[in-house]
Amino acid sequence: MKVSYHGHSVVKIETNDRQIIIDPFITGNGLTDLHEENENPDVIILTHGHGDHVGDTESIARRSGALVIAPNELATYLEWQGLRTHPMHIGGAYEFDFGKVKLTPAFHGSAIFTEEKEIIYLGMPAGVLFMAEGKTVYHAGDTALFSDMKLIGERHPIDIAFLPIGDNFTMGPEDASLAAKFLGAKTVVPIHYNTFPPIKQNPQMFIDLLEKSIKGQIMNPGESIVI
């Protein structure tokens, strides 16, 4: 399985026969190496409804026919836009023919902000556990630190975890380093930083805060890891 990072919170997973993209925020993402018109995934997984995570989901899914997996309210909203969706919710897992997906808690928000100054609430945000080919990838989504991350790690041995470190809207480096300890992942990668001024961070600070037994890796946009 190949796992790659593409700026902000965009993560790609490539199995033997499928390509999955998580939170495909490409247009407006100054840190990504991707181009929306070139993306043709089989599956899109969304953690929540904010624009910097839903991103280019509609255009990519319409072109590629990708299945969109998302928390129930967000999936329903996107289904109403004509997309092919599979709704899930926190604590639930589903065995697809390309792998198993389970949604975990995330402490954040989830909504669309319209030009008419309306807020469309899209249910609870989530983290994602993706399991295939004997490997487990954890994408925390946007979240604060919470102690039940210990349970996530105990229940699901994690090969690689993607954790937000931007602070202001999510965990900062200090809390994220404790999250890494709770999760017990083999490798942890910082995400959701430097895209906008309020989340400016030095990812090396996060790496330096990790306990010596934890492997931290800074991934530049476009870099990949085979797990």
LINQUIZI-V178675 format. One record per pair of residues at least 12 apart in sequence whose C-alpha atoms are under 10 Angstrom apart, sorted by the first residue. I is the first residue (numbers start at 0). J is the second residue. Records with the same first field share a line. If there is no record, write none. Layout:
# LINQUIZI-V178675
I = J / J
This chain:
# LINQUIZI-V178675
0 = 12 / 13 / 14 / 15 / 131 / 132 / 133 / 134 / 135 / 224 / 225 / 226
1 = 13 / 14 / 15 / 18 / 223 / 224 / 225 / 226
2 = 14 / 18 / 19 / 20 / 136 / 159 / 221 / 222 / 223 / 224 / 225 / 226
3 = 20 / 218 / 219 / 220 / 221 / 222 / 223 / 224 / 225
4 = 20 / 21 / 31 / 32 / 161 / 188 / 189 / 190 / 217 / 218 / 219 / 220 / 221 / 222 / 223 / 224
5 = 20 / 23 / 24 / 25 / 28 / 30 / 31 / 32 / 33 / 190 / 218 / 219 / 220 / 221 / 222 / 223
6 = 23 / 24 / 25 / 28 / 29 / 30 / 31 / 32 / 33 / 190 / 191 / 192 / 193 / 194 / 218 / 219 / 220 / 221 / 222
7 = 22 / 23 / 24 / 25 / 28 / 29 / 30 / 31 / 51 / 52 / 163 / 165 / 189 / 190 / 191 / 192 / 193 / 194 / 195 / 220
8 = 21 / 22 / 23 / 24 / 28 / 31 / 46 / 51 / 52 / 138 / 139 / 140 / 141 / 161 / 162 / 163 / 189 / 190 / 191 / 192 / 194
9 = 21 / 22 / 23 / 24 / 25 / 28 / 31 / 33 / 51 / 52 / 54 / 138 / 140 / 161 / 190 / 191 / 220
10 = 22 / 23 / 24 / 44 / 138 / 161 / 190 / 220 / 221 / 223
11 = 23 / 40 / 42 / 43 / 44 / 221 / 223
12 = 40 / 42 / 129 / 136 / 223 / 224 / 225
13 = 40 / 41 / 225
14 = 97 / 98 / 131 / 132
15 = 97 / 131 / 132
16 = 41 / 97
17 = 40 / 41 / 42 / 96 / 97 / 98
18 = 38 / 39 / 40 / 41 / 42 / 43 / 65 / 97
19 = 39 / 40 / 41 / 42 / 43 / 44 / 65 / 66 / 67 / 97 / 129
20 = 38 / 39 / 40 / 41 / 42 / 43 / 44 / 45 / 56 / 65 / 67
21 = 42 / 43 / 44 / 45 / 46 / 52 / 53 / 56 / 67 / 68 / 127 / 138 / 140
22 = 43 / 44 / 45 / 46 / 47 / 48 / 49 / 50 / 51 / 52 / 53 / 54 / 55 / 56 / 138 / 140
23 = 35 / 38 / 43 / 44 / 45 / 50 / 51 / 52 / 53 / 54 / 55 / 56 / 57 / 59
24 = 49 / 50 / 51 / 52 / 53 / 54 / 55 / 56
25 = 38 / 51 / 52 / 53 / 54 / 55 / 56
26 = 51 / 54 / 55
27 = 50 / 51 / 54 / 55 / 194
28 = 51 / 54 / 194 / 195
29 = 193 / 194 / 195
30 = 192 / 193 / 194 / 195 / 219 / 220
31 = 194 / 219 / 220 / 221
32 = 219 / 220 / 221 / 222
33 = 220 / 221
35 = 54 / 55 / 56 / 58 / 59
36 = 55 / 58 / 59 / 62
37 = 59
38 = 55 / 58 / 59 / 60 / 62 / 63
39 = 59 / 60 / 61 / 62 / 63 / 64 / 65
40 = 59 / 60 / 62 / 63 / 64 / 65 / 66
41 = 60 / 63 / 64 / 65 / 66 / 67 / 97
42 = 60 / 63 / 64 / 65 / 66 / 67 / 68 / 84 / 97
43 = 56 / 59 / 60 / 65 / 66 / 67 / 68 / 69 / 84
44 = 56 / 65 / 66 / 67 / 68 / 69 / 70 / 84 / 85 / 100 / 127 / 129
45 = 67 / 68 / 69 / 70 / 73 / 74 / 124 / 125 / 126 / 127 / 140
46 = 68 / 69 / 70 / 73 / 102 / 103 / 105 / 109 / 123 / 124 / 125 / 126 / 127 / 138 / 139 / 140 / 141
47 = 69 / 70 / 72 / 73 / 74 / 105 / 107 / 108 / 109 / 110 / 111 / 121 / 122 / 123 / 124 / 125 / 126 / 140 / 141
48 = 69 / 70 / 72 / 73 / 74 / 76 / 108 / 109 / 110 / 111 / 112 / 119 / 120 / 121 / 122 / 123 / 124
49 = 73 / 108 / 109 / 110 / 111 / 112 / 120 / 121 / 124 / 141
50 = 109 / 110 / 111 / 112
51 = 191 / 194
52 = 109 / 140 / 141
53 = 69 / 73 / 111
56 = 77 / 82
57 = 77 / 80 / 81 / 82
58 = 82
60 = 81 / 82 / 83 / 84
61 = 80 / 81 / 82 / 83
64 = 82 / 83
65 = 82 / 83 / 84
66 = 82 / 83 / 84 / 85
67 = 82 / 83 / 84 / 85 / 86
68 = 83 / 84 / 85 / 86 / 87 / 100
69 = 84 / 85 / 86 / 87 / 88 / 102 / 124 / 125 / 127
70 = 85 / 86 / 87 / 88 / 89 / 91 / 102 / 109 / 121 / 122 / 123 / 124 / 125 / 126
71 = 84 / 85 / 86 / 87 / 88 / 89 / 121 / 122 / 123
72 = 86 / 87 / 88 / 109 / 110 / 120 / 121 / 122 / 123 / 124
73 = 86 / 87 / 109 / 110 / 111 / 119 / 120 / 121 / 122 / 123 / 124
74 = 86 / 87 / 121 / 122
75 = 121
76 = 119 / 121
87 = 100 / 101 / 102 / 125
88 = 101 / 102 / 103 / 104 / 122 / 123 / 124 / 125
89 = 101 / 102 / 103 / 104 / 105 / 123 / 124 / 125 / 126 / 127
90 = 102 / 103 / 104 / 125 / 126
91 = 103
92 = 127 / 128 / 129
94 = 130 / 131
95 = 131
96 = 131
97 = 129 / 130 / 131 / 132
98 = 129 / 130 / 131 / 132 / 133 / 134 / 135
99 = 128 / 129 / 130 / 131 / 132 / 135
100 = 127 / 128 / 129 / 130 / 131 / 135 / 136
101 = 125 / 126 / 127 / 128 / 129 / 130 / 137
102 = 124 / 125 / 126 / 127 / 128 / 129 / 137 / 138 / 139
103 = 124 / 125 / 126 / 127 / 128 / 137 / 138 / 139 / 140 / 147 / 148 / 151
104 = 123 / 124 / 125 / 126 / 127 / 139 / 140 / 142 / 145 / 147 / 148 / 151
105 = 123 / 124 / 125 / 126 / 127 / 139 / 140 / 141 / 142 / 143 / 144 / 145 / 148 / 169
106 = 123 / 124 / 125 / 126 / 139 / 140 / 141 / 142 / 143 / 144 / 145 / 169 / 170
107 = 123 / 124 / 125 / 140 / 141 / 142 / 143 / 168 / 169
108 = 120 / 121 / 122 / 123 / 124 / 125 / 141 / 142 / 168
109 = 121 / 122 / 123 / 124 / 125 / 141
110 = 122 / 123 / 124
124 = 140 / 141 / 142
125 = 138 / 139 / 140 / 141 / 142
126 = 138 / 139 / 140 / 141 / 142 / 161 / 162
127 = 139 / 140 / 160 / 161
128 = 151 / 155 / 157 / 160
129 = 157
130 = 155 / 157 / 158
132 = 226
133 = 158 / 226
134 = 156 / 157 / 158 / 159 / 226
135 = 155 / 156 / 157 / 158 / 159 / 160 / 184 / 226
136 = 155 / 156 / 157 / 158 / 159 / 160 / 161 / 184 / 186 / 226
137 = 151 / 152 / 155 / 156 / 157 / 158 / 159 / 160 / 161 / 162 / 182 / 184 / 187
138 = 159 / 160 / 161 / 162 / 163 / 188 / 190
139 = 160 / 161 / 162 / 163 / 178 / 190
140 = 161 / 162 / 163 / 169 / 190 / 191
141 = 162 / 163 / 164 / 165 / 168 / 169 / 170 / 190 / 191
142 = 162 / 163 / 164 / 166 / 168 / 169 / 170 / 171 / 175
143 = 163 / 164 / 166 / 167 / 168 / 169 / 170 / 171 / 174 / 175 / 178
144 = 163 / 169 / 170 / 171 / 173 / 174 / 175 / 176 / 177 / 178 / 179 / 181
145 = 170 / 174 / 175 / 177 / 178 / 181
146 = 177 / 178 / 181 / 182
147 = 178 / 181 / 182
148 = 177 / 178 / 179 / 180 / 181 / 182 / 183
149 = 178 / 179 / 180 / 181 / 182 / 183
150 = 181 / 182
151 = 181 / 182 / 183
152 = 178 / 179 / 180 / 181 / 182 / 183 / 184
153 = 181 / 182 / 183 / 184
154 = 182
155 = 182 / 183 / 184
156 = 182 / 183 / 184 / 185
157 = 182 / 183 / 184 / 185 / 186 / 187
158 = 183 / 184 / 185 / 186 / 187 / 226
159 = 183 / 184 / 185 / 186 / 187 / 188 / 214 / 215 / 216 / 224 / 226
160 = 178 / 179 / 182 / 183 / 184 / 185 / 186 / 187 / 188 / 189 / 190 / 215
161 = 179 / 184 / 186 / 187 / 188 / 189 / 190 / 191 / 216
162 = 175 / 176 / 178 / 179 / 187 / 188 / 189 / 190 / 191
163 = 175 / 188 / 189 / 190 / 191 / 192 / 198
164 = 176 / 188 / 189 / 190 / 191 / 192 / 193 / 198 / 199 / 200 / 201 / 202 / 204 / 205
165 = 189 / 190 / 191 / 192 / 193 / 194 / 195 / 196 / 197 / 198 / 199 / 200 / 201 / 202
166 = 191 / 192 / 197 / 198 / 199 / 200
167 = 197 / 198 / 199
168 = 191 / 197 / 198
169 = 191 / 192 / 198
170 = 191
171 = 191 / 192 / 198 / 200 / 205
172 = 189 / 192 / 200 / 201 / 202 / 203 / 204 / 205 / 206 / 207 / 208 / 209
173 = 204 / 205 / 206 / 207 / 208 / 209
174 = 205 / 208
175 = 187 / 189 / 205 / 206 / 208 / 209
176 = 189 / 204 / 205 / 206 / 207 / 208 / 209 / 210 / 213 / 215
177 = 208 / 209 / 210
178 = 209
179 = 209 / 210 / 213 / 214 / 215
180 = 209 / 210 / 212 / 213
183 = 212 / 213 / 214
184 = 213 / 214 / 215
185 = 212 / 213 / 214 / 215 / 226
186 = 213 / 214 / 215 / 216 / 226
187 = 206 / 209 / 213 / 214 / 215 / 216 / 217
188 = 202 / 205 / 206 / 214 / 215 / 216 / 217 / 218
189 = 201 / 202 / 203 / 205 / 206 / 215 / 216 / 217 / 218
190 = 202 / 217 / 218 / 219
202 = 215 / 216 / 217 / 218
203 = 215 / 216 / 217
205 = 217
